[in-house]
Amino acid sequence: MAHSENRADYKIGVVGVGRMGANIARHLNDEGFDVTVVYDAASERSQALATEIGATAAGELSKVTALADYIITVVTDDAAMRQIFSEDADDSLIQGASGKVFINCATLSPQVHVDIEQLAAKHGAESLEGCMASSITQAREGTLYLMCGGKKETFDKARAILDSMSVSLRYIGDAGQAAQVKALVNMVMNINTAGLAEGLGLGAALGLDLTMLQEVFSQTGANSRVLETDGEDMEVRDHECYFSSAHASKDSGIALDLANDAGISLPLAEATKAQYDRMIELGLGDLDKSGIAELTFPGRGTEN
């Protein structure tokens, strides 16, 4: 495997340095990798991070490709992903990309990962999807749950970087398959979150002790990972954002598109997405997914 001996030999670029991308860059820098260049459409973000970790803040995407061998992308959605890899744009990651490896970590529609892999290959580069089923803290600590899709030899080539980023690394299969699994993970998580918000909201309406109710939930069939992470937040209305309601809507939408293509009906996923869409309509899309409780607890209405 190339560059396996010395982490400093890996020249890494990070495109999209919001909370997840910036913390991945910080962690890899701490681990001794050469995070040589960062880029963000909001240039003040990349400038600040570059100053912090001693990297170059690129003003152009093509400069990231020129300065790095491995480019990690963490962008918002399908449209942003297609834009940064556009063959028609004046500035793109695909310019001068021969020999480069792209590790794409955003939650995207599976077909986008397939298309980017084909585009990269056309330009002599490689592409790997690295779908993250974790949040900001795990990005900073290098304890992501990371699911990868693409060619096995590309996965092996990037293995040292992927191992550093994650505590649990899983090779899923071909390009697009990791994104399918990630969409299902988030769809089920979102359904669980919506269900918990309804259970606790009804408990509150009945005047039950919510601490007691959560303990009972945790010891019975009502238990879930979401109860552990979001239950108390729903009760005390602490919706500091780790995974936004707007993202929850987007990811449930990706799963519903897959279901539509497969001819499968998913009424719970549809109802959950409708709840998160309602939050966006009410201007609450930036709240954490736990904010869905604002729709179910008595007396809350839409106030923050």
C-alpha positions in Angstrom: 0.0 0.0 0.0 1.3 3.4 -0.9 2.6 5.7 1.8 1.8 3.2 4.6 5.0 3.8 6.5 4.8 7.4 7.5 1.7 9.4 8.1 3.5 12.7 7.2 3.8 11.3 3.7 0.1 11.6 3.2 -0.8 15.0 1.7 -4.4 15.6 2.6 -6.9 18.2 1.4 -10.3 18.8 3.0 -13.1 20.4 1.1 -16.0 21.7 3.2 -14.8 22.6 6.6 -18.0 23.1 8.5 -18.2 21.4 11.9 -17.6 17.9 10.5 -15.0 18.7 7.9 -13.0 21.0 10.2 -12.9 18.4 13.0 -11.8 15.7 10.6 -9.0 18.0 9.5 -8.0 18.8 13.1 -7.9 15.2 14.1 -5.8 14.0 11.1 -3.4 16.9 11.7 -3.1 15.9 15.4 -2.4 12.3 14.2 0.6 13.4 12.2 -0.9 13.4 8.7 0.1 16.4 6.5 -3.2 18.2 6.2 -1.7 20.6 3.6 -4.8 22.4 2.2 -8.4 23.2 3.1 -11.2 24.8 1.2 -14.7 26.1 1.9 -17.2 28.2 -0.1 -17.3 30.4 3.1 -13.6 31.4 2.8 -13.4 32.8 6.4 -14.0 29.2 7.6 -11.0 27.8 5.6 -8.8 30.8 6.5 -9.4 30.3 10.2 -8.8 26.5 10.1 -5.7 26.9 7.9 -4.3 29.3 10.5 -5.1 27.0 13.3 -3.5 23.8 11.8 -0.8 25.3 9.6 -2.4 24.5 6.3 -3.0 26.5 3.1 -6.4 28.0 2.6 -7.1 27.4 -1.1 -9.2 30.0 -2.9 -9.8 27.5 -5.8 -10.9 23.9 -5.8 -8.2 23.1 -8.4 -5.6 24.2 -6.0 -6.7 21.6 -3.5 -6.3 18.9 -6.1 -2.9 20.3 -7.0 -1.6 20.4 -3.4 -3.0 17.1 -2.0 -2.9 13.5 -2.9 -5.9 12.5 -0.9 -8.9 14.9 -0.9 -11.7 14.5 1.7 -15.0 16.1 0.8 -17.7 17.0 3.3 -20.3 19.0 1.4 -24.0 19.7 2.1 -25.9 17.8 -0.6 -26.0 16.3 -4.1 -26.0 19.6 -5.9 -22.9 20.8 -4.0 -21.2 17.6 -4.7 -21.9 17.7 -8.4 -20.7 21.3 -8.5 -17.3 20.7 -6.9 -16.7 17.9 -9.4 -18.1 19.6 -12.4 -16.4 19.1 -15.7 -18.0 22.3 -17.1 -17.0 24.7 -14.3 -14.0 27.1 -14.5 -12.8 25.7 -11.2 -13.3 22.1 -10.1 -11.6 19.3 -8.1 -11.4 17.2 -11.2 -8.9 19.5 -12.9 -5.5 17.9 -12.8 -6.9 15.0 -10.8 -4.9 12.1 -12.3 -3.4 9.9 -9.6 -5.5 11.5 -6.8 -7.8 9.8 -4.4 -11.1 11.4 -3.3 -12.8 10.3 -0.1 -16.3 11.6 -0.1 -17.9 11.8 3.3 -21.2 13.7 2.8 -24.6 12.0 3.0 -25.6 11.9 -0.6 -27.9 10.0 -2.9 -26.2 6.7 -3.8 -26.2 7.5 -7.6 -24.1 10.5 -7.0 -21.3 8.3 -5.5 -21.5 6.0 -8.6 -21.3 9.0 -10.9 -18.4 10.6 -9.1 -16.5 7.3 -9.1 -17.0 7.1 -12.9 -16.0 10.7 -13.4 -12.9 10.3 -11.3 -11.9 7.2 -13.3 -12.3 9.1 -16.5 -9.8 11.6 -15.3 -7.3 9.0 -13.9 -8.3 9.4 -10.3 -10.0 7.2 -7.7 -13.1 7.8 -5.6 -14.3 6.2 -2.4 -17.5 7.0 -0.4 -16.9 7.2 3.4 -20.3 7.5 4.9 -20.3 8.7 8.5 -22.8 7.4 11.0 -21.6 9.6 13.8 -21.5 13.2 14.8 -19.2 16.2 15.5 -17.5 14.9 18.7 -16.6 11.6 17.0 -15.1 13.5 14.0 -12.8 15.4 16.4 -11.8 12.3 18.3 -11.3 10.0 15.4 -14.0 7.7 16.6 -16.4 7.8 13.6 -18.5 4.9 12.5 -17.3 4.8 8.9 -18.9 2.8 6.1 -17.1 2.8 2.8 -18.1 2.0 -0.8 -16.1 1.8 -3.9 -13.3 -0.3 -5.3 -11.5 -2.5 -2.7 -8.1 -1.4 -3.9 -9.0 2.3 -3.4 -10.3 1.4 0.1 -7.0 -0.3 0.8 -4.9 2.6 -0.5 -6.7 5.0 1.8 -6.8 2.6 4.8 -4.4 4.5 7.0 -6.4 7.7 6.8 -9.7 5.8 7.3 -8.4 3.9 10.3 -7.3 7.2 11.9 -10.7 8.8 11.4 -12.8 5.9 12.7 -13.2 3.5 15.6 -15.3 1.2 13.5 -14.5 0.9 9.9 -16.6 -1.2 7.5 -16.1 -1.9 3.8 -19.7 -2.3 2.5 -19.2 -2.9 -1.3 -19.5 -1.1 -4.6 -19.9 2.7 -4.9 -23.4 3.7 -3.8 -23.9 0.8 -1.4 -22.5 2.5 1.7 -24.8 5.5 0.9 -27.7 3.1 0.7 -26.9 1.7 4.2 -26.3 5.2 5.6 -29.8 6.3 4.3 -31.4 3.3 6.0 -29.5 4.0 9.2 -30.7 7.6 9.3 -34.2 6.7 8.2 -34.6 4.3 11.1 -32.9 6.7 13.5 -35.3 9.5 12.4 -38.3 7.2 12.9 -37.1 6.3 16.4 -36.6 9.9 17.2 -40.1 10.9 16.0 -41.6 7.9 18.0 -39.7 8.9 21.2 -40.9 12.5 20.8 -44.5 11.2 20.6 -44.1 8.8 23.5 -42.6 11.5 25.8 -45.0 14.1 24.6 -48.0 12.0 25.4 -46.4 11.1 28.8 -46.1 14.8 29.5 -49.7 15.4 28.5 -50.8 12.6 30.9 -48.8 14.3 33.7 -46.4 11.3 34.1 -42.9 11.7 35.6 -40.7 11.8 32.5 -37.6 10.7 34.3 -39.5 7.6 35.5 -40.9 7.1 32.0 -37.5 7.2 30.3 -36.2 4.7 32.8 -39.1 2.3 32.0 -38.5 2.9 28.3 -34.9 2.0 28.7 -35.7 -1.4 30.4 -38.4 -2.5 28.0 -39.1 -2.8 24.3 -39.4 1.0 24.0 -35.6 1.3 24.5 -33.5 2.8 21.7 -30.1 4.5 21.1 -32.1 7.7 20.5 -33.6 7.4 24.0 -30.0 7.5 25.3 -28.9 10.5 23.2 -32.1 12.6 22.9 -34.6 11.7 25.6 -33.4 14.2 28.3 -32.8 16.8 25.6 -36.4 16.5 24.5 -37.6 16.9 28.1 -35.5 19.9 29.0 -35.6 21.4 25.5 -31.9 21.4 24.9 -31.7 21.2 21.1 -28.1 22.2 20.5 -27.4 20.9 17.0 -25.4 17.7 16.5 -27.6 16.4 13.7 -30.0 19.0 12.4 -33.7 18.5 11.7 -33.1 19.8 8.2 -30.5 17.0 7.7 -33.0 14.5 9.1 -35.5 15.6 6.5 -32.9 15.3 3.7 -31.8 11.8 4.7 -35.3 10.4 5.2 -36.0 11.8 1.7 -33.0 9.9 0.2 -34.4 6.7 1.8 -37.9 7.4 0.4 -36.4 7.9 -3.1 -34.7 4.5 -2.8 -38.0 3.0 -1.6 -39.9 4.6 -4.5 -37.3 3.1 -7.0 -37.7 -0.3 -5.4 -41.5 -0.1 -5.3 -41.7 -0.3 -1.5 -44.1 1.6 0.6 -42.7 3.1 3.8 -45.5 5.0 5.7 -43.5 5.5 8.9 -40.6 7.1 7.0 -43.1 9.3 5.1 -44.7 10.5 8.3 -41.4 11.2 9.9 -40.2 13.2 7.0 -43.4 15.2 7.1 -42.7 16.1 10.8 -39.1 17.2 9.9 -40.5 19.1 6.9 -42.9 20.8 9.3 -40.0 21.9 11.5 -38.3 23.5 8.5 -41.5 25.3 7.6 -41.7 26.7 11.2 -38.1 27.9 11.0 -36.8 25.2 13.3 -34.7 23.2 10.8 -31.5 24.3 12.5 -32.4 22.7 15.7 -31.1 19.2 16.6 -33.3 16.3 15.5 -34.4 16.1 19.1 -36.3 19.4 18.4 -39.0 17.3 16.9 -40.3 17.1 20.4 -41.3 20.8 20.0 -44.1 19.4 17.8 -45.4 16.8 20.2 -45.1 18.1 23.8 -48.2 19.9 25.1 -48.0 23.6 25.4 -44.9 24.1 23.4 -46.4 24.9 20.0 -43.7 26.4 17.9 -42.0 28.6 20.4 -38.3 27.9 21.0 
